[in-house]
Amino acid sequence: MPLSFKHKPSLVAYLTCGDPDLATSRDIALASIEAGADVIELGVPFSDPVADGPVIQRASERALRHGTSLQQVLELAKEIRRHSQAGLIIFTYLNPILHMGMARFSAAAQDACVDGALITDLPVEEAQEYLSEMEKRALATVFLAAPTSTDARLKLIAQASTGFVYAVSRTGVTGARQQMPEDAPQLVGRLRRYTDLPVAVGFGISTSAQFKAVGKFADAAVVGSAIVEIIERNPGKEAESVAQFVRSLVVGR
Amino acid sequence: MAALDELERHYEKAKNDHSFQRRLDELLRTYAGRPTPLFFAQRLTKQLGGAKIYLKREDLLHTGAHKINNCLGQALVVERMGKHRVIAETGAGQHGVATATVCALLGFECVVYMGTEDMRRQELNVFRMRLLGAEVRGVDSGSRTLKDAINEAMRDWVTNVRTTHYLLGSVLGAHPYPAMVRDFHKVTGREARAQILKAEGKLPTSIIACVGGGSNSIGIFHEFINDRKVQLVGVEAGGRGTQLGEHAARFSGGSPGVLQGTYSYVLQNEAGQISATHSVSAGLDYPSVGPEHAWLKDTGRAEYVSASDKEALAACTLLARTEGIIPALESAHAVAEVIKRAPRMKKSDVVIVNISGRGDKDIGILRENLKLD
């Protein structure tokens, strides 16, 4: 189903599945949706999360300790889909998909009724198989654009994306920050020259003020580490804590 | 990607610039100590009773290993790019030391990432880096060894890409690194080819080198790739067993995968998670391998075997006592293979073993593992 970004800004919420466990991840996802999240990025933990800062690194290590796998995240997605029509994106590094097989993965993703997949370390230049498999199954592709990306690459990224484009707000890895860098509006402006798809800005967003500020120039804000850290800090009441946080982000939008 | 494209552009220009090459050659000669000797190991040959064994002495280079070849080359490219901050990953510490060395030579700020487990077992090198003026940052995540240091270096690079060059130490990572690093190490093979022709009047039967990331081996192999009769033998870390996690033999236990920007053979579990590895030698303790080696293996041009921790330690002692050379534990894996192979070969056969580094950094480990009278 098409990803809808009804709100301005829409909220894309990321969580590392399996941290602390899959059942809690399901509860967190559903509670977030109820509290106002438009799209959930279901993060697959990976042994070598090179694009992630310490918060998501720790969450990945915890999730991997009890064997959370891509297979399980796909099953979790299917379970969430039974209870909600919100946007669901599988968010993963490439190797787990490569090992499963791109065709097998996209068939399972289609079966789980997710909306699409974002592969962190798959550059658009190497994405032929991903693009054709996702298209075959009517699944959305999402690519990352960076402030250092050239215009030529932004064009390629925009052309290859079918769900939305993820504009990384700064040079760096995931992690909440006090200030939003000035890079973000410029990057979004450049992207809009090449696409009419929704543009979501991510990395570093953790407050309502930042969330609203992003809404002034982008269609959505991705909130990841801030949510993952709330999960880490509230054992036993993860879902309520995240829901409360989500409500505080979206209030008044 | 922008940083990789920028690097590739500068490197391509440098490659075709005679003044770049002349300056690099001069530094390799007057600073690093090239050319390195090709030494006929007479006593070892006699003891093994088979092929004639020659040792390519990369251990005699400044800083004690082949790593300086690549560090000097990349440092000159950094100069051309106008960047002033250099970061690196290091396993055994030799690449870290070589990076700190060239940064001191050219006046760059230097930060080296090293797994805390590696820092413990290669203490001498940690001190050397700091003495040379580099900041050594311990990495406590994951398995606390080389692959985790690479993750942290990559995180630093994407954050500071505008001011910083990532001086990758082996033929790994995204393009242009595998090709560029290999190019800077080709000098080993070029020298060895001229040297063996002078010494023996013919090409060697086999060339043996240890394979961690794959830089010293590709450096000596490359010149001989088109000499189809020359056997190219890479030796991986057999560690202490054949179970996943007990070794770092990518070609026997791994399968194609993507790690840290490269598609090659990777040691991974059934869910596509990258495996921990083990080797007594920090420099071979890595779950992936340079993609050019994957190509040499798949096309049948090179053969890959392994040596266990025990065999490497024994080889260390044997070379020390028959030739008076204490090799790095990494290089000892190549020596372990010639110990097995030479006796089966004809007396007229010639084998070159690449001694990629000296063993001073391994004294602590040698002491722990060897009971000496």
Boltz contact constraints between the chains, C-beta under 6 A:
constraints:
  - contact:
      token1: [A, 47]
      token2: [B, 273]
      max_distance: 6.0
  - contact:
      token1: [A, 47]
      token2: [B, 274]
      max_distance: 6.0
  - contact:
      token1: [A, 48]
      token2: [B, 151]
      max_distance: 6.0
  - contact:
      token1: [A, 48]
      token2: [B, 274]
      max_distance: 6.0
  - contact:
      token1: [A, 50]
      token2: [B, 151]
      max_distance: 6.0
  - contact:
      token1: [A, 50]
      token2: [B, 154]
      max_distance: 6.0
  - contact:
      token1: [A, 57]
      token2: [B, 141]
      max_distance: 6.0
  - contact:
      token1: [A, 69]
      token2: [B, 271]
      max_distance: 6.0
  - contact:
      token1: [A, 94]
      token2: [B, 258]
      max_distance: 6.0
  - contact:
      token1: [A, 95]
      token2: [B, 257]
      max_distance: 6.0
  - contact:
      token1: [A, 95]
      token2: [B, 258]
      max_distance: 6.0
  - contact:
      token1: [A, 95]
      token2: [B, 272]
      max_distance: 6.0
  - contact:
      token1: [A, 96]
      token2: [B, 272]
      max_distance: 6.0
  - contact:
      token1: [A, 98]
      token2: [B, 257]
      max_distance: 6.0
  - contact:
      token1: [A, 98]
      token2: [B, 258]
      max_distance: 6.0
  - contact:
      token1: [A, 99]
      token2: [B, 272]
      max_distance: 6.0
  - contact:
      token1: [A, 148]
      token2: [B, 2]
      max_distance: 6.0
  - contact:
      token1: [A, 171]
      token2: [B, 159]
      max_distance: 6.0
  - contact:
      token1: [A, 171]
      token2: [B, 161]
      max_distance: 6.0
  - contact:
      token1: [A, 172]
      token2: [B, 159]
      max_distance: 6.0
  - contact:
      token1: [A, 173]
      token2: [B, 155]
      max_distance: 6.0
